[in-house]
Amino acid sequence: MIVIGGGLAGLRAAIEAQANGASVLIVSKLHPIRSHSGAAQGGVNAPLANNPDAKDDSPDKHAYDTVKGSDFLADQDAVQVMTSSAPEIIYELEHWGCPFSRTDDGRIAQRPFGGAGYPRTCYGADKTGLYMLHTLYEQVVKRAIPIISDFFVTALIVEGDTCYGLAGIDMVKGRLETIVGHSVVVATGGAGRIYGKSSNALTLTALGMALAYWVGAPLKDMEFIQFHPTGIIYKHILMTEGCRGEGGYLVNKNNERFMQKYAPSKMELAPRDIVSRSIATEIERDRGFEARDGSGYVHLDMRHLGAAKVMERLPGVRDICLEFLGLDIIKEPAPIQPVQHYTMGGIDTDVNGKTSVKGLYAAGECACVSVHGANRLGGNSLLETLVFGKRSGLAAAQYVNNIRQKSYIPQNLIANISRFYESHFKKIANSQGNEKHYALKKELNAAMDNLVGIFRNAQDLQTALGKVNTLKERFTHLGPPQSGLKFNYDILTHLELEANIDVAEAVVLGALKREESRGSHSRRDFPTRNDKDFLKHTLVSYKSKGQADVKYKPVMIDKYQPEERKY
Amino acid sequence: MTEFRVFRFDPDDNKPARFDTYTVPWEKGMTVLEGLIFISDNFVDSPSFRYSCRAAVCGSCAMHINGKYRLACNTLIETLLKDGNGTVTIQPLAHLPVYKDLVVNMDNFFKHYEAIKPYLIPASAEASAGKPDKSVPEKEIIQLPKDRKKIDGAIDCILCGACYGSCPVAGTNPEYLGPHAILKAARFYNDSRDAANQERLTLIGNSKGLFRCHSIFNCQVVCPKNLDPAGAISQMKMKLVWQKFKGLFGG
């Protein structure tokens, strides 16, 4: 079996698959250590009750916070699975060597995070993702799981309704390859770079989602895009929610802690959708500052925390501000603005990572189980990667183990795929158009930033849809990329642009048709939540010609009935 | 006006290595990586280079920039050139074979990393309890803050390779483990949860490891995360000497 992607979800899936007898290969365009999981800062949630203020925390309370945070769109069975598995999967990672910060008595330290009733976010300073990623990679080295990096997957091989492997570019050898695998786990991360102002790595291009989407797996709830409240201006690099968890204030230009007006009880630690909307509102009403690039910002002030606490708990964000903005958060407030951060939606899966295509699984940010619903709580994404990475690795391994005819390989199909790609690449190479992929991508990014942002309305979304359709057409007039396939990033960007556009279409369509405001999806023309008509998941299916198809499916509601969401 | 002078080489074609020059419009706050991306977008024949997070945490873009090994993404052009006027000269990481332009083959770098058993080897009490890896622990291993502090720094290594590229010993001895691998060994040696100190010292206490280092300290100077591989090497040497000393006197 094959795992695409070497981030937390992919590595955890590979470890579990191998432990259950599957012969597993990790394929990734980046070396696993370069994965964006390593940029996660603030922490990972688990109801360990290690913090003195969290004595009576429990998986149920964690589940309730998650469901409420999701604006009741999360599937409650999936949430229960995640929160009840949280303690064991964190302890396991700790036993594998993950260097979490510690309480005075030597247990895993936990800090408060947004939308959580208790301090339950386990952390390693503000480098939790880095420590977790390195720990899992170390376990992959220990278990000698094979990895092919610098391999850029361009298509999944599907015959009938079953996946048999993948095709892609071996960037080292500079040629097309097909790799056969009786099951494939897609663990390629989010789609942040359909936006311009994003905290995400430049390599998070939505291609992994598109691979599954193109072969018939629907994308679910794509309209729910998380805008993180605190990205630094210009570079849009994240400053962790841990800044506020440790006591940082959000302050407007009138020196007012404005969260008082929006979430009087939780203040700065309200969920991200609410804090981002509050900041955007302050900026709109001219209570923000203006940056050199014309954008607005407010201050994230940590001066009162003191040098010792910043150096111990937040050294990474201090370095980011020093290196990229030349300011020291110990002495000055940081200029921040909301930035695209996370894709709540993704490839539609069940609690075992299974998609609608046989043999095809997905886990992590590229998947939508759904545990985040309309708004993810900070600290739940790292948890999701571990829990559902593990479960999808297990399910994919069991699927492979149960195949009777392991020898069956659809040779015809593989030959056809190879031929199709040979001709596809020839076509690209001989293209006579004069459109440039980076220019088209910039236009797409600007449309998503300006028209499909924190606040949305029908008119903007229609304009965005028109833009997407124009870009689809213009994509066919791209000029030829640089020749050759060896580390040819030009051709990769060219190929990724198609994924960018198709996945952006799913986001826009979902947003246009969801005529309500729920979680991160905030419609000015439909300002309230409408459970009667929209307490349901959006499913968008790809069509090779014309507009994608939009359907819905019910939300799994168990213990927690939808209620008004107040903080 | 900012000029980028970039190393170009493809071992698969028969042309010699060369430098190509590109003009990049500078603006305040622009990083070297942003300059390279501008070149990639705007020039027909542009160099290949690795990148990902653009936030100094993934370690993809370590390269030799104006005389020093560093990350392209967190190097502001204005820190190299006043008001962006002048030339940014970029070469790939040294001591590793070039795949193409600025992209190098890091296999040897990771082979050395793997050689030191870069994973926690827990106390034998647990390991010998006959529990397979699949078993799930019920609690964390207790580690007091003072013990956790001993691995501060070393755990922040992003394996970018700047130290390795800057180390003259790694250049003349491809078998040398390198500063990154020894720092990783020290990270586990100093972890109170690790029970393989003896084995770790044996893995690095030889002529391919600790005793190949000539204490040149380039690794310490260039580390983009301000870590101290040279200090870790000294510490491990001391531990090894102390161990031999104890051995001599039956301690």
Chai-1 contact restraints between the chains, C-beta under 6 A:
chainA,res_idxA,chainB,res_idxB,connection_type,confidence,min_distance_angstrom,max_distance_angstrom,comment,restraint_id
A,A19,B,K134,contact,1.0,0.0,6.0,A-B,restraint_1
A,L30,B,S52,contact,1.0,0.0,6.0,A-B,restraint_2
A,I33,B,L159,contact,1.0,0.0,6.0,A-B,restraint_3
A,R34,B,S52,contact,1.0,0.0,6.0,A-B,restraint_4
A,R34,B,C58,contact,1.0,0.0,6.0,A-B,restraint_5
A,R34,B,S60,contact,1.0,0.0,6.0,A-B,restraint_6
A,G38,B,V57,contact,1.0,0.0,6.0,A-B,restraint_7
A,G38,B,C58,contact,1.0,0.0,6.0,A-B,restraint_8
A,A39,B,C53,contact,1.0,0.0,6.0,A-B,restraint_9
A,A39,B,V57,contact,1.0,0.0,6.0,A-B,restraint_10
A,E88,B,V136,contact,1.0,0.0,6.0,A-B,restraint_11
A,Y91,B,P137,contact,1.0,0.0,6.0,A-B,restraint_12
A,Y91,B,E140,contact,1.0,0.0,6.0,A-B,restraint_13
A,E92,B,V136,contact,1.0,0.0,6.0,A-B,restraint_14
A,E94,B,E140,contact,1.0,0.0,6.0,A-B,restraint_15
A,H95,B,P137,contact,1.0,0.0,6.0,A-B,restraint_16
A,G97,B,L120,contact,1.0,0.0,6.0,A-B,restraint_17
A,P99,B,I151,contact,1.0,0.0,6.0,A-B,restraint_18
A,P99,B,I155,contact,1.0,0.0,6.0,A-B,restraint_19
A,R102,B,Q143,contact,1.0,0.0,6.0,A-B,restraint_20
A,R102,B,P145,contact,1.0,0.0,6.0,A-B,restraint_21
A,R102,B,R148,contact,1.0,0.0,6.0,A-B,restraint_22
A,G106,B,I142,contact,1.0,0.0,6.0,A-B,restraint_23
A,G106,B,Q143,contact,1.0,0.0,6.0,A-B,restraint_24
A,G106,B,L144,contact,1.0,0.0,6.0,A-B,restraint_25
A,R107,B,E140,contact,1.0,0.0,6.0,A-B,restraint_26
A,I108,B,E140,contact,1.0,0.0,6.0,A-B,restraint_27
A,E138,B,P118,contact,1.0,0.0,6.0,A-B,restraint_28
A,E138,B,Y119,contact,1.0,0.0,6.0,A-B,restraint_29
A,V141,B,E114,contact,1.0,0.0,6.0,A-B,restraint_30
A,K142,B,Y119,contact,1.0,0.0,6.0,A-B,restraint_31
A,A201,B,S52,contact,1.0,0.0,6.0,A-B,restraint_32
A,A201,B,C53,contact,1.0,0.0,6.0,A-B,restraint_33
A,L202,B,R54,contact,1.0,0.0,6.0,A-B,restraint_34
A,T203,B,S52,contact,1.0,0.0,6.0,A-B,restraint_35
A,Y234,B,G29,contact,1.0,0.0,6.0,A-B,restraint_36
A,I237,B,A55,contact,1.0,0.0,6.0,A-B,restraint_37
A,E323,B,N74,contact,1.0,0.0,6.0,A-B,restraint_38
A,Y438,B,D41,contact,1.0,0.0,6.0,A-B,restraint_39
A,K486,B,K100,contact,1.0,0.0,6.0,A-B,restraint_40
A,F487,B,S48,contact,1.0,0.0,6.0,A-B,restraint_41
A,F487,B,Y99,contact,1.0,0.0,6.0,A-B,restraint_42
A,F487,B,K100,contact,1.0,0.0,6.0,A-B,restraint_43
A,F487,B,V103,contact,1.0,0.0,6.0,A-B,restraint_44
A,Y489,B,S48,contact,1.0,0.0,6.0,A-B,restraint_45
